[in-house]
Amino acid sequence: MKKVLITGGAGFLGSHLCDRFLKEGYSVLCMDNLITGNKKNIEHLLDRDDFVFLEQDVCEFIKIDGDLDYILHFASPASPIDYLKFPIETLKVGSLGTHNLLGLAKAKKARILIASTSEVYGDPKESPQREEYWGNVNPVGPRSVYDEAKRFQEAITMAYNRQFGLETRIVRIFNTYGPRMRLDDGRALPAFVGQALKGEDLTVFGDGSQTRSFCYVDDLVDGIYRLLLSDYSMPINIGNPEEISIKDFAEEIIKLTGSNQKIIYKDLPTDDPKQRKPDITKARDILKWEPKIKRAEGLQVTYDYFKSIKS
């Protein structure tokens, strides 16, 4: 039985990755310091013999006994509310935490996959965003604690790959949604649904013309799994290229929830990207992957989940 370490494993994405690797027959070590993760996301796994939860900060020394085949580094605050609340922790987990895990991978001769993000493209001047695009990032703005942490993370990962021949993979994740998201994490989908469930008007920042591309979590996890087992070491986009404006998305949520709320507008946050649309040509060609779940289907499942945790 192969063993995989998943950091940030009690978070939204991390917990779904734990489920997938257990389903594929792996032994899973789940590591999380729980500053944004939640043990409830993995409570259905805690009694399994092939699953171990380790409450630890990856910025501290990491000791894992025995062999380790794979590491997936997903430990980081990922929503604007979280990384603005924990700016230093976000920078440290992207730098010190990544350094620790790359060192562990080197010592264990394990393959490591690093979770990067579309935020490395900043407020892009190119759309859709290709992996070759270097981005338009403000290195000292409020969002820089996340953007630059991820850009450094990619740089040190490639340095380990080139200097030590370490087997590395880098996934650039675009907007993802699904069960186990937190209603209070500040991203568009849970924010809109949370407001609708409370009977509040939906808040759109700016004029709502900015776009996002939403990928259902099961599709994303499948792309990550394929990337880990591939031979491709350069960054690769995983996301859904179906683009929608935030205003239109808010209207979709109003229709989905059957509410009669209005849309209200507030000032756009600093450096908020105007467009998010992945070019997934590489994912299609190299990983034979593309998203399968339509937004209407995924939104219904996610809304049903949010209703269940509110009741």
Secondary structure, 3 states (H helix, E strand, C coil): CCEEEEECCCCHHHHHHHHHHHHCCCEEEEEECCCCCCHHHHHHHCCCCCEEEEECCCCCCCCCCCCCCEEEECCCCCCHHHHHHCHHHHHHHHHHHHHHHHHHHHHHCCEEEEEEEHHHHECCCCCCECCCCCCECCCCCCCHHHHHHHHHHHHHHHHHHHHHCCCEEEEEECCEECCCCCCCCCCHHHHHHHHHHHCCCEEEECCCCCEEECEEHHHHHHHHHHHHCCCCCCCEEECCCCEEEHHHHHHHHHHHHCCCCCEEEECCCCCCCCCCCECCHHHHHHHCCCCCCCHHHHHHHHHHHHHHHHC
